C-alpha cells in the first residue's frame, strides 16, 4: 500500500506536470512587474561605527526578522530584476519622545539630527564591484519619503521680562522643538534609474571615513536601540507563474 502523501509516477516528466498543475510553474519567457520597496534596518551603536552594511541579511537568519528586512537573499534580489526609483535613508527607534527636551542637553534624537550622525556619512552603492552611487550626508540628501524626522522650535510658550538697565529677558521657556528630516518633496530620486539584474550581487553601505560619530541622545538605551533604515523603492520585475 502506497503511504499517504507518496505518489508513484512513471517518469520525471509526469511528476513535473503533476506538480505544475498543483502548485503552478514559473514561466521565464513571461514577466510581470510590481512597485515594491525593499528595506533593511541595522543597529547604530552608541559609540558609532565606521561602516553600516544594509541588505546583507535575510529574515530568519539569527535574530533578523521581517521587521528588519524583506530581502530574498543576502546582497541579491534573487530571480528578480529590480529597477531602482529612489534610495531613502532614515533613523528608527522604538521610543522617540520629542517632549523630553532639556536645554542644550537633549535626551531625544533632536541632538543627533542637529549635530550628530545625520550630519555625516557617505552612502555607497556598489553593483558587481562597480560603484554606482556615492552620496554625502545621506540622512539629509536621501531622507525617507514618509514625512519623518528639518528642525525648528514651536516658539516661546512662556516669556518673563524684568526691569533693568536696559531691560533684559530673565526667563524664556520654549515649547519642545519639532524634528523632521523627510518629506516627499526632498526625496533622492535616481535619474537615470538603475536596474540590478537577477542574481547580481550588490552592496549598500553607510561609511564614516572621518571617524566615529557617537549617539548623543540619551533616549538611546540597550532596550531602545537606534537603527538606520535603508529603503530601495523599486519596480521589481519577476517571472510570471501559471
N, C-alpha and C positions, 0 to 999 in steps of 0.2 A: 504493500500500500504506500502510495506517494505521500510524504508528510505535507501537512498544510503549509502553504507558502512556497512550496517547491513545485516547479513546473518542468516537465520534460519536453525539450524541443528537438526537432530532427537535426537542425544545424544552427549556426550562429546567426545567419540572415533571418531565419524565422524568429529567433529570440529578439533581435533588434527591432523587427517590425512590430512585434507584440509590445515591447517596451515603449516604442514611439506612439502606439495607439493609446496606451495607458497614461503616459506622462508627457507626451509631446516630444518634439525634436527640434534641435537648433538648425536653422537654415542660414548658412553663412553667405548665401547668394542674395539674401533679402535682409535689410537692416531697418531698424526703427530708431527714432531719436526722442529724447526726453530732456526737459530742462531739469538739471539736478545739481544741487550744491554738495560738494564733498568737504568734510570738515575734520579737523584734528585739534585736540587740546593736549597741551603738555604743561607740566608744572614749571612755574618760575620760582626758583629757590630764593629764600630770604637774602642770601649773600650775593645773588646774581649768578650768571653763568655766561661763559664766553660764547656758547652756541646752543640754541634750542633747535631740535630737529622735529619737523612735522611729518605726518603721513608715513612714519616708519613702523607703525604697529597696527594690528587689527584687533577688533573686538574678540574677547575670549583668550587673548594672549596675556598671561599673567593676570594682573589686576585691571587690565584695559577692558572697558565696557563700551556699549553702543553710545553712551553719553560722551565718550572720549573721541570716537572716530567711527565713520561708516565705510572705511576703505575695505575693498575685497581682498587686496593683497598689500603687503608692505612695499611702499615705494613704487606701486604699479596699479593701474586701473583694470588689470586682468584683460579679459576678452572684450574690451570696450574701447572705442576711440573717444577721446574727450577733447572738446573744443572749449578752451578757457575763455570765458567772457570777462571775468574780473577776479581779482585776488583781494581778500579782505583780512585784516589782522586786528584783533582786539584783545581786551583783558576780560577775564571772567573770574568771579569769586562768589562763593556761596552766599555769604552775608556781606552786602555792600551798603553800610549805613552811612548816608551822607549827612546825617544830622549831628554827628558827634564831632563837630569842628571845634578845636581848642587852639585858637590863635594861630601862631606860626608852627605849632607842634601838632600837625594834623594826625588824627588817629585813623582817618579814612584814606582811600586811594587818591584823593584830590591832590595830595602832595606828590604822588608818583606821576600823575598826569602833568603837573606843573614843572617838576624838577627831577623826575626820576627816569625809569626805564623807557617811558613813552618818548622822551626827548633824545633817544639814541638808537643805535642798532642799524643793521643793513640786512634787508631781506634778499636772499639769493635763491633763484630758481635755476636748477641745472637739469637738463634732459640729455641722457646718454652722454654724460661727461662734457656737455657743451652748455655754457652759460647763456640763459635767455633773459634774465632779469636781475638787476642789482638796484635796489630801491632804498635810499636812506630814510631814516625815521619812519618806518612803515606804519607804526601806530597812528601817525598823523597824516601821512600821504596815502595810506590804503586802509582807512577805517572801515569797520563793519557797517554795512548799509542799513542796519536795523534801527538806528537812531540813538544808540547809547555807546562810550562816555565821551569843546570849547569851554572854557571855564570862566564863569562870571559870578558876581555876587548879586543877590536879590535886592540889595540896597539896605540902608540902615533901618532897623525896626525901632531902635531907641536912641535918642540923641539928648545928651545933657550938657548945657552950657553953664559956665560960671563967669562971674565978673572978674575982670583983671585988666592989666595994662600991658599989652592990649588984651581983649577978650580971647580966651582960648577954649578949646573943646576939652572938657575934663573927661568925659566918658562917651564912647561910641560903641554901641552894641549892634552888630550887623547880623542879618539872617545867615543861615548856613549857605555857603556857596554851592552853586549847582554845576556839576561837571558833565560835559558831553564832548566826545571826540568823534562823533559819527553822524551820518546822515546820507540819504540817497544822493544829494546834490554834490557831495565831495567823494564819491566812490572812485577807486582806482580801476579804470576800465582798460583792458588790454586792446590796443588798436595799432596794428592789425592783431586779430585774435590768433591764438596759438593752439595748434592741435597736437596732443600727445597720443600717438597711435597705440593700439592694443599691445600689451605685454612689453611696452617700453619702460625702462627704469627712469625715475626722476627723483629729485630731492628738493625739498623746500626748507631752508634753514634761516634762522634769525641769528645773526652774528653780531657780537660786540667787540670789534677788533681793538678799540681803545681801552678796554678793560671792563671789569665787572661793575654793574650798577645795582647796588643792593636795594631791596624793598624798603621804602620809607614809612608807609602807613602801618601803624601798629595794629590795625584791624586784622592783618595777616597773621595767622597762627597755624599751629600744626593741625588744627581741626577746621580751619578756614583758609585753605590753600589758595594762593593766587595762581591762575593758569593763563597762558597765552593761547589764543584760539586763532587758527588759520582756516579760512574758508575759500575754496576754489569754486566759484559759481560757473557752471558749465552747461553746454549742450552735450549730453552723453549719447553716443551712437552705439547701439548694441545689436547683435544678430537677432532676427525675429524668430519666434518659436511657433510651431504649428501643432 
